[in-house]
Amino acid sequence: MDQYYVNDDAQTKGEHEVHRESCSYLPKNKTYVGTFSNCKEAIAKAKTIYTNVDGCYFCIPDCHTR
Ligand SMILES: [Zn+2]
């Protein structure tokens, strides 16, 4: 299980990136999403916080789509 966070600041294309707690690129301004066994569940939950979300390329490449 990993703890996931979503960046409060949007990327240039408007999406909010979701990160694992252990990511080197974990942003300062973030909202705790929850603890999940996989990134897809974390993304689904993050979409209840921000409508436009995407997984971080570095820590959850399986959920990175853009
Ligand atoms: Zn990350």
N, CA, C, O and the ligand as a Tripos MOL2 file, in Angstrom:
@<TRIPOS>MOLECULE
protein
  265   263    67     0     0
PROTEIN
NO_CHARGES

@<TRIPOS>ATOM
      1 N           0.8430   -1.1990    0.0000 N.3       1 MET1
      2 CA          0.0000    0.0000    0.0000 C.3       1 MET1
      3 C           0.8840    1.2560    0.0000 C.2       1 MET1
      4 O           1.9110    1.3180    0.6750 O.2       1 MET1
      5 N           0.4540    2.2330   -0.7660 N.am      2 ASP2
      6 CA          1.1970    3.4860   -0.8340 C.3       2 ASP2
      7 C           0.2630    4.6510   -0.5410 C.2       2 ASP2
      8 O          -0.9380    4.6000   -0.8070 O.2       2 ASP2
      9 N           0.8580    5.7020    0.0170 N.am      3 GLN3
     10 CA          0.0930    6.9310    0.2380 C.3       3 GLN3
     11 C           0.2370    7.8130   -0.9970 C.2       3 GLN3
     12 O           1.3280    7.9790   -1.5420 O.2       3 GLN3
     13 N          -0.8780    8.3670   -1.4190 N.am      4 TYR4
     14 CA         -0.8890    9.1840   -2.6300 C.3       4 TYR4
     15 C          -1.3190   10.6130   -2.3330 C.2       4 TYR4
     16 O          -2.1360   10.8770   -1.4510 O.2       4 TYR4
     17 N          -0.7320   11.5290   -3.1110 N.am      5 TYR5
     18 CA         -1.0510   12.9490   -2.9930 C.3       5 TYR5
     19 C          -1.3460   13.5050   -4.3770 C.2       5 TYR5
     20 O          -0.8470   12.9980   -5.3810 O.2       5 TYR5
     21 N          -2.1670   14.5610   -4.4210 N.am      6 VAL6
     22 CA         -2.4050   15.2430   -5.6850 C.3       6 VAL6
     23 C          -1.8760   16.6730   -5.5540 C.2       6 VAL6
     24 O          -2.0700   17.3360   -4.5350 O.2       6 VAL6
     25 N          -1.2110   17.1190   -6.5990 N.am      7 ASN7
     26 CA         -0.6430   18.4720   -6.6400 C.3       7 ASN7
     27 C          -1.7720   19.5060   -6.6840 C.2       7 ASN7
     28 O          -2.6630   19.4220   -7.5290 O.2       7 ASN7
     29 N          -1.7290   20.4700   -5.7780 N.am      8 ASP8
     30 CA         -2.7490   21.5310   -5.7740 C.3       8 ASP8
     31 C          -2.5460   22.5000   -6.9370 C.2       8 ASP8
     32 O          -3.4790   23.1820   -7.3610 O.2       8 ASP8
     33 N          -1.3200   22.5510   -7.4430 N.am      9 ASP9
     34 CA         -1.0190   23.4270   -8.5800 C.3       9 ASP9
     35 C          -1.1390   22.6180   -9.8720 C.2       9 ASP9
     36 O          -0.5700   21.5320   -9.9830 O.2       9 ASP9
     37 N          -1.8710   23.1420  -10.8330 N.am     10 ALA10
     38 CA         -2.0420   22.4460  -12.1020 C.3      10 ALA10
     39 C          -0.7900   22.5490  -12.9600 C.2      10 ALA10
     40 O          -0.0200   23.5020  -12.8400 O.2      10 ALA10
     41 N          -0.5950   21.5600  -13.8290 N.am     11 GLN11
     42 CA          0.4740   21.6150  -14.8270 C.3      11 GLN11
     43 C           0.0590   22.6250  -15.9070 C.2      11 GLN11
     44 O          -1.0510   23.1570  -15.8830 O.2      11 GLN11
     45 N           0.9690   22.8760  -16.8460 N.am     12 THR12
     46 CA          0.6830   23.8900  -17.8610 C.3      12 THR12
     47 C          -0.5380   23.5390  -18.7040 C.2      12 THR12
     48 O          -1.2170   24.4290  -19.2180 O.2      12 THR12
     49 N          -0.8220   22.2350  -18.8490 N.am     13 LYS13
     50 CA         -1.9920   21.8350  -19.6430 C.3      13 LYS13
     51 C          -3.2470   21.6940  -18.7920 C.2      13 LYS13
     52 O          -4.2950   21.2820  -19.2910 O.2      13 LYS13
     53 N          -3.1470   22.0290  -17.5280 N.am     14 GLY14
     54 CA         -4.3300   22.0750  -16.6760 C.3      14 GLY14
     55 C          -4.5740   20.8690  -15.7950 C.2      14 GLY14
     56 O          -5.4920   20.8700  -14.9750 O.2      14 GLY14
     57 N          -3.7440   19.8230  -15.9630 N.am     15 GLU15
     58 CA         -3.9910   18.6360  -15.1380 C.3      15 GLU15
     59 C          -3.2290   18.7070  -13.8090 C.2      15 GLU15
     60 O          -2.1680   19.3240  -13.7060 O.2      15 GLU15
     61 N          -3.8040   18.0590  -12.8090 N.am     16 HIS16
     62 CA         -3.1800   17.9710  -11.4880 C.3      16 HIS16
     63 C          -2.5470   16.5890  -11.3850 C.2      16 HIS16
     64 O          -3.2230   15.5730  -11.5510 O.2      16 HIS16
     65 N          -1.2600   16.5580  -11.1140 N.am     17 GLU17
     66 CA         -0.5580   15.2810  -11.0890 C.3      17 GLU17
     67 C          -0.6960   14.5790   -9.7400 C.2      17 GLU17
     68 O          -0.6670   15.2060   -8.6810 O.2      17 GLU17
     69 N          -0.8460   13.2580   -9.8150 N.am     18 VAL18
     70 CA         -0.9290   12.4260   -8.6190 C.3      18 VAL18
     71 C           0.4350   11.7750   -8.3970 C.2      18 VAL18
     72 O           1.0560   11.2690   -9.3310 O.2      18 VAL18
     73 N           0.8940   11.7980   -7.1300 N.am     19 HIS19
     74 CA          2.2030   11.2380   -6.7860 C.3      19 HIS19
     75 C           2.1090   10.2700   -5.6260 C.2      19 HIS19
     76 O           1.2030   10.3450   -4.7970 O.2      19 HIS19
     77 N           3.0850    9.3420   -5.5870 N.am     20 ARG20
     78 CA          3.2960    8.5510   -4.3860 C.3      20 ARG20
     79 C           4.0570    9.4210   -3.3960 C.2      20 ARG20
     80 O           4.7670   10.3530   -3.7720 O.2      20 ARG20
     81 N           3.8870    9.0870   -2.1140 N.am     21 GLU21
     82 CA          4.5740    9.8590   -1.0790 C.3      21 GLU21
     83 C           6.0920    9.8150   -1.2530 C.2      21 GLU21
     84 O           6.7830   10.7670   -0.8910 O.2      21 GLU21
     85 N           6.6050    8.7370   -1.7940 N.am     22 SER22
     86 CA          8.0520    8.5580   -1.9210 C.3      22 SER22
     87 C           8.6500    9.2640   -3.1320 C.2      22 SER22
     88 O           9.8670    9.2310   -3.3170 O.2      22 SER22
     89 N           7.8260    9.9040   -3.9620 N.am     23 CYS23
     90 CA          8.3280   10.5200   -5.1960 C.3      23 CYS23
     91 C           9.2640   11.6890   -4.9300 C.2      23 CYS23
     92 O           9.0280   12.4930   -4.0280 O.2      23 CYS23
     93 N          10.3360   11.7760   -5.7260 N.am     24 SER24
     94 CA         11.2820   12.8950   -5.6070 C.3      24 SER24
     95 C          10.6670   14.2030   -6.0490 C.2      24 SER24
     96 O          11.1510   15.2770   -5.6920 O.2      24 SER24
     97 N           9.6000   14.1170   -6.8260 N.am     25 TYR25
     98 CA          8.9710   15.3230   -7.3660 C.3      25 TYR25
     99 C           7.6880   15.6900   -6.6150 C.2      25 TYR25
    100 O           6.8660   16.4570   -7.1150 O.2      25 TYR25
    101 N           7.5300   15.1390   -5.4240 N.am     26 LEU26
    102 CA          6.3530   15.4560   -4.6140 C.3      26 LEU26
    103 C           6.2820   16.9710   -4.3890 C.2      26 LEU26
    104 O           7.2260   17.5620   -3.8660 O.2      26 LEU26
    105 N           5.1780   17.5950   -4.7760 N.am     27 PRO27
    106 CA          5.1030   19.0600   -4.6670 C.3      27 PRO27
    107 C           4.8590   19.5250   -3.2330 C.2      27 PRO27
    108 O           4.4370   18.7540   -2.3720 O.2      27 PRO27
    109 N           5.1410   20.8230   -3.0030 N.am     28 LYS28
    110 CA          4.9050   21.4010   -1.6680 C.3      28 LYS28
    111 C           3.4140   21.5660   -1.4280 C.2      28 LYS28
    112 O           2.9030   21.2400   -0.3560 O.2      28 LYS28
    113 N           2.7170   22.0840   -2.4520 N.am     29 ASN29
    114 CA          1.2840   22.3150   -2.3180 C.3      29 ASN29
    115 C           0.5510   21.0740   -2.7910 C.2      29 ASN29
    116 O           0.4360   20.8220   -3.9900 O.2      29 ASN29
    117 N           0.0600   20.3080   -1.8420 N.am     30 LYS30
    118 CA         -0.5620   19.0370   -2.2140 C.3      30 LYS30
    119 C          -1.7040   18.6980   -1.2570 C.2      30 LYS30
    120 O          -1.7800   19.2030   -0.1370 O.2      30 LYS30
    121 N          -2.5900   17.8230   -1.7430 N.am     31 THR31
    122 CA         -3.7010   17.3410   -0.9360 C.3      31 THR31
    123 C          -3.5930   15.8290   -0.8250 C.2      31 THR31
    124 O          -3.3770   15.1360   -1.8200 O.2      31 THR31
    125 N          -3.7450   15.3250    0.3910 N.am     32 TYR32
    126 CA         -3.6850   13.8840    0.6160 C.3      32 TYR32
    127 C          -4.8820   13.2040   -0.0550 C.2      32 TYR32
    128 O          -6.0300   13.5800    0.1820 O.2      32 TYR32
    129 N          -4.6060   12.2040   -0.8900 N.am     33 VAL33
    130 CA         -5.6840   11.4960   -1.5870 C.3      33 VAL33
    131 C          -6.1210   10.2670   -0.7860 C.2      33 VAL33
    132 O          -7.3150   10.0270   -0.6080 O.2      33 VAL33
    133 N          -5.1520    9.4980   -0.3100 N.am     34 GLY34
    134 CA         -5.4700    8.3110    0.4680 C.3      34 GLY34
    135 C          -4.4040    7.2490    0.2930 C.2      34 GLY34
    136 O          -3.3910    7.4650   -0.3720 O.2      34 GLY34
    137 N          -4.6460    6.0980    0.9000 N.am     35 THR35
    138 CA         -3.7160    4.9750    0.8130 C.3      35 THR35
    139 C          -4.3630    3.8920   -0.0360 C.2      35 THR35
    140 O          -5.4650    3.4260    0.2520 O.2      35 THR35
    141 N          -3.6470    3.4980   -1.0960 N.am     36 PHE36
    142 CA         -4.2050    2.5520   -2.0570 C.3      36 PHE36
    143 C          -3.1770    1.5000   -2.4270 C.2      36 PHE36
    144 O          -1.9740    1.7110   -2.2700 O.2      36 PHE36
    145 N          -3.6600    0.3600   -2.9210 N.am     37 SER37
    146 CA         -2.7560   -0.7070   -3.3420 C.3      37 SER37
    147 C          -2.2980   -0.5220   -4.7760 C.2      37 SER37
    148 O          -1.3310   -1.1530   -5.2040 O.2      37 SER37
    149 N          -2.9940    0.3550   -5.5400 N.am     38 ASN38
    150 CA         -2.5430    0.6050   -6.9110 C.3      38 ASN38
    151 C          -2.9150    2.0280   -7.3230 C.2      38 ASN38
    152 O          -3.7860    2.6680   -6.7330 O.2      38 ASN38
    153 N          -2.2100    2.4990   -8.3710 N.am     39 CYS39
    154 CA         -2.3680    3.9000   -8.7570 C.3      39 CYS39
    155 C          -3.7290    4.1900   -9.3850 C.2      39 CYS39
    156 O          -4.2160    5.3180   -9.3150 O.2      39 CYS39
    157 N          -4.3450    3.1760  -10.0010 N.am     40 LYS40
    158 CA         -5.6430    3.4160  -10.6420 C.3      40 LYS40
    159 C          -6.7070    3.8240   -9.6300 C.2      40 LYS40
    160 O          -7.5410    4.6870   -9.9050 O.2      40 LYS40
    161 N          -6.6690    3.1960   -8.4560 N.am     41 GLU41
    162 CA         -7.6060    3.5810   -7.3940 C.3      41 GLU41
    163 C          -7.3140    4.9930   -6.9140 C.2      41 GLU41
    164 O          -8.2260    5.7640   -6.6140 O.2      41 GLU41
    165 N          -6.0280    5.3200   -6.8450 N.am     42 ALA42
    166 CA         -5.6290    6.6610   -6.4020 C.3      42 ALA42
    167 C          -6.0990    7.7210   -7.3990 C.2      42 ALA42
    168 O          -6.5670    8.7890   -7.0030 O.2      42 ALA42
    169 N          -5.9730    7.4210   -8.6890 N.am     43 ILE43
    170 CA         -6.4240    8.3520   -9.7270 C.3      43 ILE43
    171 C          -7.9340    8.5530   -9.6360 C.2      43 ILE43
    172 O          -8.4250    9.6780   -9.7310 O.2      43 ILE43
    173 N          -8.6670    7.4540   -9.4500 N.am     44 ALA44
    174 CA        -10.1260    7.5420   -9.3600 C.3      44 ALA44
    175 C         -10.5440    8.4340   -8.1940 C.2      44 ALA44
    176 O         -11.4580    9.2500   -8.3140 O.2      44 ALA44
    177 N          -9.8610    8.2640   -7.0680 N.am     45 LYS45
    178 CA        -10.1880    9.0820   -5.8940 C.3      45 LYS45
    179 C          -9.7820   10.5420   -6.1160 C.2      45 LYS45
    180 O         -10.5010   11.4630   -5.7300 O.2      45 LYS45
    181 N          -8.6140   10.7380   -6.7470 N.am     46 ALA46
    182 CA         -8.1350   12.1020   -7.0040 C.3      46 ALA46
    183 C          -9.1010   12.8620   -7.9070 C.2      46 ALA46
    184 O          -9.2040   14.0860   -7.8260 O.2      46 ALA46
    185 N          -9.8060   12.1330   -8.7660 N.am     47 LYS47
    186 CA        -10.7690   12.7770   -9.6640 C.3      47 LYS47
    187 C         -11.9800   13.3240   -8.9170 C.2      47 LYS47
    188 O         -12.7450   14.1160   -9.4670 O.2      47 LYS47
    189 N         -12.1540   12.9030   -7.6660 N.am     48 THR48
    190 CA        -13.2190   13.4970   -6.8560 C.3      48 THR48
    191 C         -12.7550   14.8110   -6.2350 C.2      48 THR48
    192 O         -13.5640   15.5780   -5.7130 O.2      48 THR48
    193 N         -11.4420   15.0670   -6.2930 N.am     49 ILE49
    194 CA        -10.8740   16.3140   -5.7530 C.3      49 ILE49
    195 C         -10.6730   17.3170   -6.8920 C.2      49 ILE49
    196 O         -11.1080   18.4660   -6.8010 O.2      49 ILE49
    197 N         -10.0170   16.8770   -7.9540 N.am     50 TYR50
    198 CA         -9.8340   17.6900   -9.1640 C.3      50 TYR50
    199 C         -10.3320   16.8600  -10.3540 C.2      50 TYR50
    200 O         -10.0540   15.6640  -10.4380 O.2      50 TYR50
    201 N         -11.0600   17.4900  -11.2610 N.am     51 THR51
    202 CA        -11.6100   16.7280  -12.3780 C.3      51 THR51
    203 C         -10.5360   16.3190  -13.3830 C.2      51 THR51
    204 O         -10.6340   15.2670  -14.0150 O.2      51 THR51
    205 N          -9.5190   17.1550  -13.5220 N.am     52 ASN52
    206 CA         -8.4740   16.9070  -14.5080 C.3      52 ASN52
    207 C          -7.2010   16.4350  -13.7980 C.2      52 ASN52
    208 O          -6.4320   17.2540  -13.2930 O.2      52 ASN52
    209 N          -6.9800   15.1270  -13.7580 N.am     53 VAL53
    210 CA         -5.8130   14.5920  -13.0610 C.3      53 VAL53
    211 C          -5.0600   13.6080  -13.9600 C.2      53 VAL53
    212 O          -5.6170   13.0440  -14.9010 O.2      53 VAL53
    213 N          -3.7830   13.4220  -13.6410 N.am     54 ASP54
    214 CA         -2.9630   12.4630  -14.3640 C.3      54 ASP54
    215 C          -1.8970   11.9290  -13.4120 C.2      54 ASP54
    216 O          -1.5000   12.6140  -12.4690 O.2      54 ASP54
    217 N          -1.4380   10.7080  -13.6610 N.am     55 GLY55
    218 CA         -0.3980   10.1270  -12.8250 C.3      55 GLY55
    219 C           0.9610   10.7110  -13.1560 C.2      55 GLY55
    220 O           1.2240   11.0850  -14.2990 O.2      55 GLY55
    221 N           1.8220   10.7880  -12.1580 N.am     56 CYS56
    222 CA          3.1850   11.2960  -12.3500 C.3      56 CYS56
    223 C           3.9830   10.3300  -13.2320 C.2      56 CYS56
    224 O           3.9280    9.1150  -13.0440 O.2      56 CYS56
    225 N           4.7090   10.8760  -14.1740 N.am     57 TYR57
    226 CA          5.5180   10.0830  -15.1000 C.3      57 TYR57
    227 C           6.5900    9.2930  -14.3600 C.2      57 TYR57
    228 O           6.9530    8.1900  -14.7700 O.2      57 TYR57
    229 N           7.0920    9.8590  -13.2750 N.am     58 PHE58
    230 CA          8.2230    9.2600  -12.5810 C.3      58 PHE58
    231 C           7.8380    8.2080  -11.5410 C.2      58 PHE58
    232 O           8.4590    7.1460  -11.4820 O.2      58 PHE58
    233 N           6.8230    8.4870  -10.7220 N.am     59 CYS59
    234 CA          6.5250    7.5440   -9.6360 C.3      59 CYS59
    235 C           5.4020    6.5640   -9.9610 C.2      59 CYS59
    236 O           5.3670    5.4730   -9.3930 O.2      59 CYS59
    237 N           4.4860    6.9230  -10.8580 N.am     60 ILE60
    238 CA          3.4370    5.9680  -11.2400 C.3      60 ILE60
    239 C           3.2590    5.9760  -12.7660 C.2      60 ILE60
    240 O           2.2070    6.3640  -13.2750 O.2      60 ILE60
    241 N           4.3000    5.5430  -13.4830 N.am     61 PRO61
    242 CA          4.2570    5.5700  -14.9540 C.3      61 PRO61
    243 C           3.0760    4.7710  -15.5250 C.2      61 PRO61
    244 O           2.5930    5.0740  -16.6150 O.2      61 PRO61
    245 N           2.6110    3.7450  -14.7850 N.am     62 ASP62
    246 CA          1.4710    2.9520  -15.2640 C.3      62 ASP62
    247 C           0.2080    3.7870  -15.3630 C.2      62 ASP62
    248 O          -0.7040    3.4520  -16.1190 O.2      62 ASP62
    249 N           0.1470    4.8740  -14.6010 N.am     63 CYS63
    250 CA         -1.0470    5.7310  -14.6050 C.3      63 CYS63
    251 C          -0.7860    7.0720  -15.2630 C.2      63 CYS63
    252 O          -1.6150    7.9780  -15.1810 O.2      63 CYS63
    253 N           0.3730    7.2070  -15.9220 N.am     64 HIS64
    254 CA          0.6850    8.4370  -16.6390 C.3      64 HIS64
    255 C           0.1580    8.3030  -18.0670 C.2      64 HIS64
    256 O           0.5210    7.3700  -18.7830 O.2      64 HIS64
    257 N          -0.6860    9.2250  -18.4710 N.am     65 THR65
    258 CA         -1.2910    9.0990  -19.8040 C.3      65 THR65
    259 C          -0.9490   10.2500  -20.7300 C.2      65 THR65
    260 O          -1.1750   10.1480  -21.9360 O.2      65 THR65
    261 N          -0.3940   11.3750  -20.1900 N.am     66 ARG66
    262 CA         -0.1300   12.5220  -21.0540 C.3      66 ARG66
    263 C           1.3270   12.9370  -20.9880 C.2      66 ARG66
    264 O           1.7270   13.8910  -21.6560 O.2      66 ARG66
    265 ZN          5.6730   11.5550   -8.7600 Zn       67 ZN67
@<TRIPOS>BOND
     1     1     2 1
     2     2     3 1
     3     3     4 2
     4     3     5 am
     5     5     6 1
     6     6     7 1
     7     7     8 2
     8     7     9 am
     9     9    10 1
    10    10    11 1
    11    11    12 2
    12    11    13 am
    13    13    14 1
    14    14    15 1
    15    15    16 2
    16    15    17 am
    17    17    18 1
    18    18    19 1
    19    19    20 2
    20    19    21 am
    21    21    22 1
    22    22    23 1
    23    23    24 2
    24    23    25 am
    25    25    26 1
    26    26    27 1
    27    27    28 2
    28    27    29 am
    29    29    30 1
    30    30    31 1
    31    31    32 2
    32    31    33 am
    33    33    34 1
    34    34    35 1
    35    35    36 2
    36    35    37 am
    37    37    38 1
    38    38    39 1
    39    39    40 2
    40    39    41 am
    41    41    42 1
    42    42    43 1
    43    43    44 2
    44    43    45 am
    45    45    46 1
    46    46    47 1
    47    47    48 2
    48    47    49 am
    49    49    50 1
    50    50    51 1
    51    51    52 2
    52    51    53 am
    53    53    54 1
    54    54    55 1
    55    55    56 2
    56    55    57 am
    57    57    58 1
    58    58    59 1
    59    59    60 2
    60    59    61 am
    61    61    62 1
    62    62    63 1
    63    63    64 2
    64    63    65 am
    65    65    66 1
    66    66    67 1
    67    67    68 2
    68    67    69 am
    69    69    70 1
    70    70    71 1
    71    71    72 2
    72    71    73 am
    73    73    74 1
    74    74    75 1
    75    75    76 2
    76    75    77 am
    77    77    78 1
    78    78    79 1
    79    79    80 2
    80    79    81 am
    81    81    82 1
    82    82    83 1
    83    83    84 2
    84    83    85 am
    85    85    86 1
    86    86    87 1
    87    87    88 2
    88    87    89 am
    89    89    90 1
    90    90    91 1
    91    91    92 2
    92    91    93 am
    93    93    94 1
    94    94    95 1
    95    95    96 2
    96    95    97 am
    97    97    98 1
    98    98    99 1
    99    99   100 2
   100    99   101 am
   101   101   102 1
   102   102   103 1
   103   103   104 2
   104   103   105 am
   105   105   106 1
   106   106   107 1
   107   107   108 2
   108   107   109 am
   109   109   110 1
   110   110   111 1
   111   111   112 2
   112   111   113 am
   113   113   114 1
   114   114   115 1
   115   115   116 2
   116   115   117 am
   117   117   118 1
   118   118   119 1
   119   119   120 2
   120   119   121 am
   121   121   122 1
   122   122   123 1
   123   123   124 2
   124   123   125 am
   125   125   126 1
   126   126   127 1
   127   127   128 2
   128   127   129 am
   129   129   130 1
   130   130   131 1
   131   131   132 2
   132   131   133 am
   133   133   134 1
   134   134   135 1
   135   135   136 2
   136   135   137 am
   137   137   138 1
   138   138   139 1
   139   139   140 2
   140   139   141 am
   141   141   142 1
   142   142   143 1
   143   143   144 2
   144   143   145 am
   145   145   146 1
   146   146   147 1
   147   147   148 2
   148   147   149 am
   149   149   150 1
   150   150   151 1
   151   151   152 2
   152   151   153 am
   153   153   154 1
   154   154   155 1
   155   155   156 2
   156   155   157 am
   157   157   158 1
   158   158   159 1
   159   159   160 2
   160   159   161 am
   161   161   162 1
   162   162   163 1
   163   163   164 2
   164   163   165 am
   165   165   166 1
   166   166   167 1
   167   167   168 2
   168   167   169 am
   169   169   170 1
   170   170   171 1
   171   171   172 2
   172   171   173 am
   173   173   174 1
   174   174   175 1
   175   175   176 2
   176   175   177 am
   177   177   178 1
   178   178   179 1
   179   179   180 2
   180   179   181 am
   181   181   182 1
   182   182   183 1
   183   183   184 2
   184   183   185 am
   185   185   186 1
   186   186   187 1
   187   187   188 2
   188   187   189 am
   189   189   190 1
   190   190   191 1
   191   191   192 2
   192   191   193 am
   193   193   194 1
   194   194   195 1
   195   195   196 2
   196   195   197 am
   197   197   198 1
   198   198   199 1
   199   199   200 2
   200   199   201 am
   201   201   202 1
   202   202   203 1
   203   203   204 2
   204   203   205 am
   205   205   206 1
   206   206   207 1
   207   207   208 2
   208   207   209 am
   209   209   210 1
   210   210   211 1
   211   211   212 2
   212   211   213 am
   213   213   214 1
   214   214   215 1
   215   215   216 2
   216   215   217 am
   217   217   218 1
   218   218   219 1
   219   219   220 2
   220   219   221 am
   221   221   222 1
   222   222   223 1
   223   223   224 2
   224   223   225 am
   225   225   226 1
   226   226   227 1
   227   227   228 2
   228   227   229 am
   229   229   230 1
   230   230   231 1
   231   231   232 2
   232   231   233 am
   233   233   234 1
   234   234   235 1
   235   235   236 2
   236   235   237 am
   237   237   238 1
   238   238   239 1
   239   239   240 2
   240   239   241 am
   241   241   242 1
   242   242   243 1
   243   243   244 2
   244   243   245 am
   245   245   246 1
   246   246   247 1
   247   247   248 2
   248   247   249 am
   249   249   250 1
   250   250   251 1
   251   251   252 2
   252   251   253 am
   253   253   254 1
   254   254   255 1
   255   255   256 2
   256   255   257 am
   257   257   258 1
   258   258   259 1
   259   259   260 2
   260   259   261 am
   261   261   262 1
   262   262   263 1
   263   263   264 2
@<TRIPOS>SUBSTRUCTURE
     1 MET1         2 RESIDUE 1 A MET
     2 ASP2         6 RESIDUE 1 A ASP
     3 GLN3        10 RESIDUE 1 A GLN
     4 TYR4        14 RESIDUE 1 A TYR
     5 TYR5        18 RESIDUE 1 A TYR
     6 VAL6        22 RESIDUE 1 A VAL
     7 ASN7        26 RESIDUE 1 A ASN
     8 ASP8        30 RESIDUE 1 A ASP
     9 ASP9        34 RESIDUE 1 A ASP
    10 ALA10       38 RESIDUE 1 A ALA
    11 GLN11       42 RESIDUE 1 A GLN
    12 THR12       46 RESIDUE 1 A THR
    13 LYS13       50 RESIDUE 1 A LYS
    14 GLY14       54 RESIDUE 1 A GLY
    15 GLU15       58 RESIDUE 1 A GLU
    16 HIS16       62 RESIDUE 1 A HIS
    17 GLU17       66 RESIDUE 1 A GLU
    18 VAL18       70 RESIDUE 1 A VAL
    19 HIS19       74 RESIDUE 1 A HIS
    20 ARG20       78 RESIDUE 1 A ARG
    21 GLU21       82 RESIDUE 1 A GLU
    22 SER22       86 RESIDUE 1 A SER
    23 CYS23       90 RESIDUE 1 A CYS
    24 SER24       94 RESIDUE 1 A SER
    25 TYR25       98 RESIDUE 1 A TYR
    26 LEU26      102 RESIDUE 1 A LEU
    27 PRO27      106 RESIDUE 1 A PRO
    28 LYS28      110 RESIDUE 1 A LYS
    29 ASN29      114 RESIDUE 1 A ASN
    30 LYS30      118 RESIDUE 1 A LYS
    31 THR31      122 RESIDUE 1 A THR
    32 TYR32      126 RESIDUE 1 A TYR
    33 VAL33      130 RESIDUE 1 A VAL
    34 GLY34      134 RESIDUE 1 A GLY
    35 THR35      138 RESIDUE 1 A THR
    36 PHE36      142 RESIDUE 1 A PHE
    37 SER37      146 RESIDUE 1 A SER
    38 ASN38      150 RESIDUE 1 A ASN
    39 CYS39      154 RESIDUE 1 A CYS
    40 LYS40      158 RESIDUE 1 A LYS
    41 GLU41      162 RESIDUE 1 A GLU
    42 ALA42      166 RESIDUE 1 A ALA
    43 ILE43      170 RESIDUE 1 A ILE
    44 ALA44      174 RESIDUE 1 A ALA
    45 LYS45      178 RESIDUE 1 A LYS
    46 ALA46      182 RESIDUE 1 A ALA
    47 LYS47      186 RESIDUE 1 A LYS
    48 THR48      190 RESIDUE 1 A THR
    49 ILE49      194 RESIDUE 1 A ILE
    50 TYR50      198 RESIDUE 1 A TYR
    51 THR51      202 RESIDUE 1 A THR
    52 ASN52      206 RESIDUE 1 A ASN
    53 VAL53      210 RESIDUE 1 A VAL
    54 ASP54      214 RESIDUE 1 A ASP
    55 GLY55      218 RESIDUE 1 A GLY
    56 CYS56      222 RESIDUE 1 A CYS
    57 TYR57      226 RESIDUE 1 A TYR
    58 PHE58      230 RESIDUE 1 A PHE
    59 CYS59      234 RESIDUE 1 A CYS
    60 ILE60      238 RESIDUE 1 A ILE
    61 PRO61      242 RESIDUE 1 A PRO
    62 ASP62      246 RESIDUE 1 A ASP
    63 CYS63      250 RESIDUE 1 A CYS
    64 HIS64      254 RESIDUE 1 A HIS
    65 THR65      258 RESIDUE 1 A THR
    66 ARG66      262 RESIDUE 1 A ARG
    67 ZN67       265 GROUP 0 **** ****
